[in-house]
Amino acid sequence: MFKIIITLLIILLLPVYVFAGYNKPGGTIGQFMAVGISARAASLGEAIIANVNDISAIYYNPGAMINIENWDALFTHTWYPADVSMAFMGLGRHISQNQVVALSITSLYTDEMVVRTQLQPEGTGETFYCVNYMAALGFSSYLTDRFSFGVNAKFIHLGYWSGKFNSNSWGIDVGALFRSGIQGLNIGVAINNLGPDIKVINESYNITTSFNAGISADILKSDYHNLSVMTSWNKPESGEEKAALGFEYDFKKFLFARSGYKFNHDTESWSFGIGMMQSINKVKITADYSYSDFNVLPDIQRISIGFIF
């Protein structure tokens, strides 16, 4: 069994190694598919490839979707500069003790904006908006008692200039999670956004493929206090390797404090967040907030609300 697990991990990590030296700046499109969608993840620097415990796993590592309880729903809103917003909705459930199915929708959209030109800087009288979205269907299953695997199929829509220019495509994610059973040590790997080129007007672009690996472990674990550390490595097709480090503390699985740092990022650096989880009539309700420093750009805030039942 151990040989099988090691073989599976090598198979999944091989593309990460192969693409570590591959760099194609400016050659991809659909960057919203590489932006964080969970307040918990964002506060941890998104170092959660090996430590995803809710339905946001459908976005980060489909192999970790098996971690959810019977039903899991998550809603997130992110505020970006220039009247740009991002929303995520995910729902997953166990169809058996060892299998999970899930659905999600991720959308990046703008408010209606005024068309301006050099000759008419106050506006031409026209307006426009943009909407990009991605719908995913995911499946995750245990292959052994310590190793789980997952895959997503995605429909991708890019809409520009109030829908006058539209492009559609598809993609897949694959991921895996290994649980050592020793001090909460987990190893996670994921390949996100594999798919064909997307044609926009008269040009074709690759979708934003990325290769990810991560490790997490418990530093402190007791009935009242828990502290976990996690790290991840990310290689996007269109850029250099990036890394992240995150820490999560919780008091009795009720109050949470989180912090993270991203290394080798052009704009992002440190982040922090808080969260809480409360049971009401057999339904666990989670609320998370994150704040991310973007250096010269306005800082980013996210709010996530989850329901576990």
C-alpha positions as a printed NumPy array, in Angstrom:
array([[  0.   ,   0.   ,   0.   ],
       [  2.833,   2.4  ,   0.867],
       [  4.396,   1.802,  -2.567],
       [  1.066,   2.591,  -4.237],
       [  0.779,   5.893,  -2.351],
       [  4.344,   6.911,  -3.193],
       [  3.789,   6.035,  -6.857],
       [  0.629,   8.156,  -7.01 ],
       [  2.374,  11.12 ,  -5.388],
       [  5.273,  10.866,  -7.845],
       [  2.849,  10.787, -10.792],
       [  1.119,  13.946,  -9.57 ],
       [  4.33 ,  15.767,  -8.63 ],
       [  6.073,  14.98 , -11.922],
       [  4.276,  17.73 , -13.917],
       [  5.182,  20.216, -11.171],
       [  8.839,  19.312, -11.579],
       [  8.664,  19.362, -15.387],
       [  6.995,  22.793, -15.542],
       [  9.152,  24.336, -12.786],
       [ 11.484,  25.718, -15.442],
       [  8.749,  26.658, -17.909],
       [  7.773,  30.303, -18.069],
       [  5.425,  31.959, -20.569],
       [  4.743,  35.513, -19.34 ],
       [  1.827,  37.296, -20.93 ],
       [  0.643,  34.192, -22.745],
       [ -2.385,  33.299, -20.632],
       [ -5.913,  34.579, -20.088],
       [ -8.583,  34.127, -17.431],
       [ -6.507,  35.315, -14.507],
       [ -9.608,  35.324, -12.306],
       [ -9.235,  31.523, -12.18 ],
       [ -5.954,  31.971, -10.279],
       [ -7.244,  34.466,  -7.704],
       [ -8.124,  33.322,  -4.184],
       [-11.818,  32.814,  -3.404],
       [-11.808,  31.944,   0.318],
       [-11.341,  34.407,   3.18 ],
       [ -9.721,  31.665,   5.266],
       [ -7.302,  30.783,   2.47 ],
       [ -6.448,  34.421,   1.74 ],
       [ -5.642,  35.133,   5.391],
       [ -3.218,  32.172,   5.337],
       [ -1.416,  33.4  ,   2.229],
       [ -3.296,  30.683,   0.319],
       [ -0.817,  28.136,   1.681],
       [ -3.67 ,  25.649,   2.048],
       [ -3.094,  23.025,  -0.663],
       [ -2.593,  20.441,   2.125],
       [ -5.009,  22.007,   4.613],
       [ -8.395,  22.68 ,   2.981],
       [-11.253,  21.73 ,   5.291],
       [-14.327,  23.086,   3.486],
       [-15.893,  23.117,   0.037],
       [-13.387,  25.724,  -1.202],
       [-11.293,  22.609,  -1.893],
       [-13.151,  22.417,  -5.232],
       [-11.157,  25.52 ,  -6.2  ],
       [ -7.794,  24.863,  -4.499],
       [ -7.331,  21.083,  -4.326],
       [-10.183,  18.773,  -5.398],
       [ -8.447,  15.88 ,  -3.656],
       [ -9.29 ,  17.529,  -0.334],
       [-13.055,  17.771,  -0.974],
       [-13.388,  14.47 ,   0.871],
       [-12.685,  16.427,   4.104],
       [-16.135,  18.03 ,   4.175],
       [-18.914,  16.768,   6.404],
       [-22.248,  15.532,   5.024],
       [-23.274,  18.852,   3.377],
       [-21.033,  21.92 ,   3.027],
       [-21.923,  25.304,   1.493],
       [-19.697,  28.373,   1.18 ],
       [-20.317,  31.924,  -0.075],
       [-17.514,  34.476,  -0.514],
       [-17.369,  38.081,  -1.71 ],
       [-14.158,  39.946,  -2.551],
       [-13.846,  43.677,  -3.103],
       [-11.256,  44.827,  -5.654],
       [-10.267,  48.338,  -6.789],
       [-11.969,  50.115,  -9.712],
       [-15.453,  48.763,  -8.914],
       [-14.437,  45.147,  -9.584],
       [-15.88 ,  42.344,  -7.438],
       [-15.497,  38.588,  -7.223],
       [-17.988,  36.068,  -5.877],
       [-17.797,  32.345,  -5.137],
       [-20.581,  29.901,  -4.317],
       [-19.867,  26.252,  -3.583],
       [-21.946,  23.282,  -2.45 ],
       [-20.793,  19.736,  -1.765],
       [-22.085,  16.576,  -0.127],
       [-21.051,  13.015,   0.607],
       [-22.782,  10.495,  -1.622],
       [-21.125,   7.751,   0.41 ],
       [-18.668,   7.575,   3.278],
       [-15.763,   7.621,   0.834],
       [-17.052,   9.815,  -2.016],
       [-18.025,  13.484,  -2.436],
       [-19.639,  15.427,  -5.272],
       [-19.628,  19.216,  -5.481],
       [-20.707,  22.218,  -7.549],
       [-19.332,  25.752,  -7.623],
       [-19.636,  29.033,  -9.496],
       [-16.884,  31.666,  -9.504],
       [-17.532,  35.07 , -11.047],
       [-15.472,  38.209, -11.601],
       [-17.522,  41.214, -12.679],
       [-17.455,  44.99 , -12.898],
       [-20.016,  47.665, -12.202],
       [-21.345,  49.547, -15.201],
       [-18.614,  51.96 , -16.285],
       [-18.555,  55.092, -18.432],
       [-16.75 ,  54.918, -21.791],
       [-14.132,  57.694, -21.925],
       [-11.804,  58.781, -24.721],
       [ -9.064,  61.386, -25.086],
       [-11.487,  63.651, -26.904],
       [-14.329,  63.005, -24.464],
       [-12.702,  62.441, -21.043],
       [-16.018,  63.056, -19.247],
       [-17.711,  60.279, -21.171],
       [-19.136,  59.476, -24.584],
       [-22.617,  58.7  , -23.295],
       [-21.944,  54.958, -23.602],
       [-21.369,  52.497, -20.769],
       [-19.9  ,  49.005, -20.542],
       [-19.358,  46.138, -18.094],
       [-17.468,  42.835, -18.055],
       [-18.427,  39.444, -16.602],
       [-16.195,  36.366, -16.403],
       [-17.416,  33.203, -14.725],
       [-16.512,  29.576, -14.212],
       [-18.845,  26.716, -13.252],
       [-17.275,  23.533, -11.87 ],
       [-18.503,  20.002, -11.154],
       [-16.22 ,  18.032,  -8.849],
       [-15.747,  14.503,  -7.529],
       [-13.449,  13.258,  -4.751],
       [-12.849,   9.802,  -3.342],
       [-10.599,   7.921,  -0.95 ],
       [ -8.223,   5.573,  -2.751],
       [ -6.82 ,   4.288,   0.56 ],
       [ -7.529,   5.189,   4.185],
       [ -4.84 ,   7.928,   3.953],
       [ -4.897,   8.971,   0.301],
       [ -7.701,  10.835,  -1.5  ],
       [ -7.981,  11.967,  -5.1  ],
       [-10.248,  14.482,  -6.813],
       [-11.061,  15.93 , -10.21 ],
       [-13.127,  18.885, -11.471],
       [-14.623,  19.651, -14.877],
       [-15.165,  23.349, -15.633],
       [-17.109,  25.508, -18.047],
       [-15.385,  28.876, -18.56 ],
       [-17.01 ,  32.038, -19.943],
       [-15.224,  35.307, -20.679],
       [-17.484,  38.256, -21.475],
       [-16.17 ,  41.701, -22.389],
       [-17.658,  45.035, -23.422],
       [-21.186,  44.326, -22.158],
       [-21.274,  40.907, -23.769],
       [-20.318,  42.078, -27.274],
       [-17.193,  39.903, -27.153],
       [-17.713,  36.459, -25.618],
       [-15.534,  33.369, -25.426],
       [-16.276,  29.944, -23.949],
       [-14.004,  27.046, -23.105],
       [-13.503,  24.223, -20.615],
       [-10.859,  23.046, -18.166],
       [-10.096,  20.428, -15.537],
       [ -8.379,  20.309, -12.149],
       [ -6.812,  17.254, -10.529],
       [ -5.555,  16.99 ,  -6.974],
       [ -4.58 ,  14.619,  -4.218],
       [ -4.126,  14.678,  -0.459],
       [ -2.025,  12.317,   1.672],
       [ -2.583,  12.149,   5.448],
       [  0.348,  10.702,   7.379],
       [ -1.542,  10.349,  10.658],
       [  1.478,  11.829,  12.483],
       [  1.009,  15.237,  14.155],
       [ -1.495,  16.295,  11.505],
       [  1.133,  16.063,   8.752],
       [ -0.544,  16.311,   5.325],
       [  0.898,  16.533,   1.815],
       [ -1.218,  17.974,  -0.979],
       [ -0.687,  18.414,  -4.722],
       [ -2.921,  19.937,  -7.388],
       [ -2.839,  20.909, -11.05 ],
       [ -5.404,  23.612, -11.809],
       [ -6.934,  24.847, -15.062],
       [ -5.751,  22.346, -17.622],
       [ -7.531,  22.936, -20.907],
       [ -7.441,  24.189, -24.504],
       [ -6.65 ,  27.713, -25.654],
       [ -9.364,  30.364, -25.495],
       [ -9.909,  32.557, -28.56 ],
       [-10.755,  36.19 , -27.822],
       [-11.639,  38.201, -30.929],
       [ -8.824,  37.103, -33.289],
       [ -6.188,  35.914, -30.813],
       [ -5.836,  32.623, -28.922],
       [ -4.471,  32.403, -25.384],
       [ -3.683,  29.603, -22.951],
       [ -5.849,  29.406, -19.849],
       [ -4.155,  30.087, -16.529],
       [ -2.677,  26.671, -15.696],
       [ -0.855,  26.332, -12.369],
       [  0.95 ,  23.568, -10.499],
       [  0.788,  23.444,  -6.712],
       [  2.207,  21.444,  -3.819],
       [  1.925,  21.948,  -0.067],
       [  2.585,  20.573,   3.407],
       [  0.757,  21.241,   6.669],
       [  1.245,  20.056,  10.255],
       [ -0.005,  20.679,  13.798],
       [  2.408,  22.494,  16.111],
       [  0.048,  22.419,  19.079],
       [ -3.043,  20.288,  19.58 ],
       [ -5.195,  20.131,  22.712],
       [ -8.833,  20.337,  23.786],
       [ -8.664,  24.138,  24.006],
       [ -5.793,  25.387,  21.853],
       [ -4.659,  24.332,  18.391],
       [ -1.945,  25.804,  16.185],
       [ -1.188,  24.657,  12.642],
       [  1.508,  25.678,  10.175],
       [  1.257,  25.246,   6.423],
       [  3.331,  26.063,   3.386],
       [  2.786,  25.8  ,  -0.351],
       [  4.665,  26.135,  -3.628],
       [  3.002,  27.43 ,  -6.781],
       [  4.238,  27.498, -10.386],
       [  1.905,  29.389, -12.729],
       [  2.412,  28.888, -16.445],
       [  2.747,  32.628, -16.966],
       [  5.25 ,  33.475, -14.232],
       [  7.959,  32.521, -11.795],
       [  7.64 ,  30.126,  -8.866],
       [  5.904,  31.468,  -5.775],
       [  5.711,  30.249,  -2.188],
       [  3.515,  30.95 ,   0.826],
       [  3.557,  30.345,   4.571],
       [  0.558,  30.402,   6.895],
       [ -0.33 ,  29.92 ,  10.577],
       [ -3.751,  29.178,  12.015],
       [ -4.691,  29.25 ,  15.709],
       [ -8.062,  28.228,  17.068],
       [ -9.629,  28.245,  20.498],
       [-11.913,  25.216,  20.969],
       [-12.733,  25.244,  17.217],
       [-14.816,  28.355,  17.945],
       [-12.545,  31.374,  17.413],
       [ -9.787,  31.486,  14.799],
       [ -6.821,  33.784,  14.174],
       [ -4.783,  33.452,  10.986],
       [ -1.784,  35.031,   9.3  ],
       [  0.156,  34.38 ,   6.128],
       [  2.9  ,  35.649,   3.866],
       [  3.491,  35.266,   0.11 ],
       [  7.025,  35.108,  -1.255],
       [  8.164,  36.231,  -4.733],
       [  4.845,  37.913,  -5.572],
       [  4.807,  41.149,  -7.544],
       [  2.235,  42.854,  -5.328],
       [  0.954,  40.611,  -2.526],
       [  2.852,  40.098,   0.728],
       [  1.338,  39.639,   4.197],
       [ -2.221,  38.881,   5.181],
       [ -4.25 ,  38.175,   8.282],
       [ -7.765,  37.195,   9.209],
       [-10.176,  36.056,  11.866],
       [-13.018,  33.588,  11.935],
       [-15.6  ,  31.874,  14.066],
       [-17.711,  28.726,  13.967],
       [-20.968,  28.292,  15.892],
       [-23.495,  25.441,  15.929],
       [-27.186,  26.359,  15.777],
       [-29.782,  23.572,  15.627],
       [-27.276,  21.024,  14.295],
       [-26.041,  23.44 ,  11.633],
       [-22.495,  24.763,  11.924],
       [-22.186,  28.341,  10.697],
       [-18.755,  29.73 ,   9.831],
       [-17.826,  33.364,   9.267],
       [-14.362,  34.41 ,   8.074],
       [-12.731,  37.729,   7.25 ],
       [ -9.365,  38.385,   5.572],
       [ -7.232,  41.417,   4.823],
       [ -4.442,  41.187,   2.236],
       [ -1.7  ,  43.747,   1.689],
       [ -1.126,  44.554,  -2.   ],
       [  1.736,  47.043,  -1.513],
       [  1.233,  49.854,  -4.068],
       [ -2.327,  48.729,  -4.893],
       [ -5.336,  49.151,  -2.593],
       [ -5.582,  46.366,  -0.034],
       [ -8.069,  43.541,  -0.574],
       [-10.762,  42.38 ,   1.851],
       [-12.837,  39.183,   1.701],
       [-15.77 ,  37.808,   3.663],
       [-16.872,  34.157,   3.62 ],
       [-19.976,  32.602,   5.149],
       [-20.295,  28.835,   5.373],
       [-22.925,  26.298,   6.414],
       [-22.11 ,  22.732,   7.443],
       [-25.019,  20.353,   7.995]])
